[in-house]
Amino acid sequence: MRRNVYHCPLPPAITLGMLIVLLASCSSPTVSYSPSGASGGSTASPPPATETIVFTVPLSAELQPATQLAVRYAAAPGKQHEIAVLPGDAVPLVMEKNKTAAVLVSEKASGTGAAGEAEWRNLAAFIYPYSLEPAEKNIFPAILLFELYASDETCRTSAEVLENIRAFNWPKLVESCETYEDAEHNLQKDPLKKAIKKGSFKKSDIKPIKKKTTTTKNK
């Protein structure tokens, strides 16, 4: 039996060379690749430079060698950390290079604050990068910086406020507060915080806490 074979003739306008080109173009899709690291025309910001600092937790005659202490530090808005340590421990911390940070060496008190948070007895402190040696004279300025980073909303929302805090002359404040006995408990925090945030600090912003006086009436 003879089979009929049908051939589909090519349109006269398509030559053999054109057919080859058409087949080649349909054989696989074309994929283009961007150079490594280039995506959508933008480049990612490099990570900030860091450095590891090491300091020693101070020893004190009033502390037993096994006294549980804490290193509390804040190096950026909304970011505070706590590390359990013992007196005499060498403590390494990774810091964003030359960015102002508060470091406190504290002992947890037995009671709690009005809001139920832990209370701390601060033993020593320093402010990076100006110092790497915990000392009592640094406590009050370091507390101000720690609290600004930890709980002040404007630090997270205003680049100008953050820049004022980081550019502030913290060593000068340490020097000014040295003239006050027990500055942590005898100086007002709020006027200083406001002045530091505004970049308008004056020495007159250092104000003692007004002591409440009680009077007794003679019967």
FENHUJO-V194014 format. One record per residue. N is the residue number from 1. OMEGA is omega in degrees with one decimal (NA if undefined). Layout:
n:N omega:OMEGA
n:N omega:OMEGA
This chain:
n:1 omega:-179.4
n:2 omega:177.5
n:3 omega:176.8
n:4 omega:178.9
n:5 omega:-178.1
n:6 omega:176.7
n:7 omega:176.9
n:8 omega:-175.9
n:9 omega:176.4
n:10 omega:173.8
n:11 omega:-175.4
n:12 omega:-176.9
n:13 omega:-177.7
n:14 omega:179.4
n:15 omega:179.6
n:16 omega:180.0
n:17 omega:178.6
n:18 omega:179.2
n:19 omega:179.8
n:20 omega:-179.9
n:21 omega:178.9
n:22 omega:179.5
n:23 omega:-179.3
n:24 omega:-178.0
n:25 omega:-179.7
n:26 omega:-172.8
n:27 omega:-179.0
n:28 omega:179.4
n:29 omega:177.8
n:30 omega:-179.4
n:31 omega:177.1
n:32 omega:-177.4
n:33 omega:174.4
n:34 omega:175.1
n:35 omega:-179.4
n:36 omega:178.1
n:37 omega:179.2
n:38 omega:-178.8
n:39 omega:178.6
n:40 omega:177.3
n:41 omega:-179.8
n:42 omega:179.6
n:43 omega:-179.4
n:44 omega:178.2
n:45 omega:178.2
n:46 omega:178.7
n:47 omega:-179.3
n:48 omega:177.8
n:49 omega:-179.9
n:50 omega:172.2
n:51 omega:179.2
n:52 omega:176.7
n:53 omega:178.3
n:54 omega:176.0
n:55 omega:-177.5
n:56 omega:176.0
n:57 omega:-175.6
n:58 omega:171.3
n:59 omega:-179.7
n:60 omega:-179.6
n:61 omega:-178.3
n:62 omega:-178.8
n:63 omega:172.3
n:64 omega:-179.3
n:65 omega:-178.0
n:66 omega:179.6
n:67 omega:-179.6
n:68 omega:179.0
n:69 omega:177.3
n:70 omega:167.5
n:71 omega:178.5
n:72 omega:-179.7
n:73 omega:178.7
n:74 omega:-176.3
n:75 omega:-179.9
n:76 omega:-179.0
n:77 omega:177.2
n:78 omega:-178.0
n:79 omega:175.2
n:80 omega:-173.3
n:81 omega:-179.5
n:82 omega:-179.3
n:83 omega:176.6
n:84 omega:-178.1
n:85 omega:174.3
n:86 omega:176.3
n:87 omega:179.1
n:88 omega:179.7
n:89 omega:168.6
n:90 omega:-172.3
n:91 omega:174.0
n:92 omega:176.1
n:93 omega:175.9
n:94 omega:-176.6
n:95 omega:169.3
n:96 omega:-167.4
n:97 omega:175.3
n:98 omega:174.1
n:99 omega:-173.1
n:100 omega:-179.0
n:101 omega:177.8
n:102 omega:179.5
n:103 omega:-178.9
n:104 omega:171.3
n:105 omega:-169.1
n:106 omega:172.8
n:107 omega:-178.5
n:108 omega:179.2
n:109 omega:-176.0
n:110 omega:-177.2
n:111 omega:176.5
n:112 omega:179.7
n:113 omega:-177.6
n:114 omega:-178.7
n:115 omega:178.6
n:116 omega:-179.8
n:117 omega:180.0
n:118 omega:174.8
n:119 omega:-175.5
n:120 omega:169.6
n:121 omega:-174.6
n:122 omega:-174.8
n:123 omega:-178.2
n:124 omega:-178.3
n:125 omega:167.5
n:126 omega:178.2
n:127 omega:176.9
n:128 omega:5.6
n:129 omega:-174.1
n:130 omega:-178.9
n:131 omega:174.8
n:132 omega:-175.7
n:133 omega:179.2
n:134 omega:179.2
n:135 omega:-177.9
n:136 omega:-176.5
n:137 omega:-178.1
n:138 omega:-169.7
n:139 omega:-174.1
n:140 omega:177.0
n:141 omega:179.9
n:142 omega:176.4
n:143 omega:178.1
n:144 omega:-179.0
n:145 omega:179.9
n:146 omega:-177.7
n:147 omega:176.1
n:148 omega:178.0
n:149 omega:-169.6
n:150 omega:-169.0
n:151 omega:-178.0
n:152 omega:-175.1
n:153 omega:-176.2
n:154 omega:176.4
n:155 omega:-178.0
n:156 omega:-173.2
n:157 omega:-176.5
n:158 omega:177.4
n:159 omega:-179.9
n:160 omega:178.8
n:161 omega:179.5
n:162 omega:179.3
n:163 omega:177.9
n:164 omega:179.8
n:165 omega:-176.6
n:166 omega:-178.6
n:167 omega:-177.6
n:168 omega:-179.2
n:169 omega:-177.9
n:170 omega:177.3
n:171 omega:178.8
n:172 omega:177.4
n:173 omega:176.5
n:174 omega:-179.4
n:175 omega:-178.7
n:176 omega:-177.0
n:177 omega:-179.5
n:178 omega:-178.0
n:179 omega:-179.8
n:180 omega:177.9
n:181 omega:178.6
n:182 omega:-176.0
n:183 omega:-178.0
n:184 omega:-174.9
n:185 omega:-174.8
n:186 omega:179.5
n:187 omega:179.3
n:188 omega:-179.8
n:189 omega:-169.8
n:190 omega:178.8
n:191 omega:179.1
n:192 omega:179.4
n:193 omega:-179.3
n:194 omega:-179.0
n:195 omega:179.8
n:196 omega:-179.8
n:197 omega:-179.0
n:198 omega:-175.4
n:199 omega:-174.8
n:200 omega:-173.4
n:201 omega:171.8
n:202 omega:-178.0
n:203 omega:179.2
n:204 omega:176.4
n:205 omega:175.5
n:206 omega:-172.6
n:207 omega:176.0
n:208 omega:175.0
n:209 omega:178.6
n:210 omega:-179.3
n:211 omega:177.7
n:212 omega:178.1
n:213 omega:178.8
n:214 omega:178.8
n:215 omega:178.6
n:216 omega:179.6
n:217 omega:176.8
n:218 omega:179.9
n:219 omega:NA
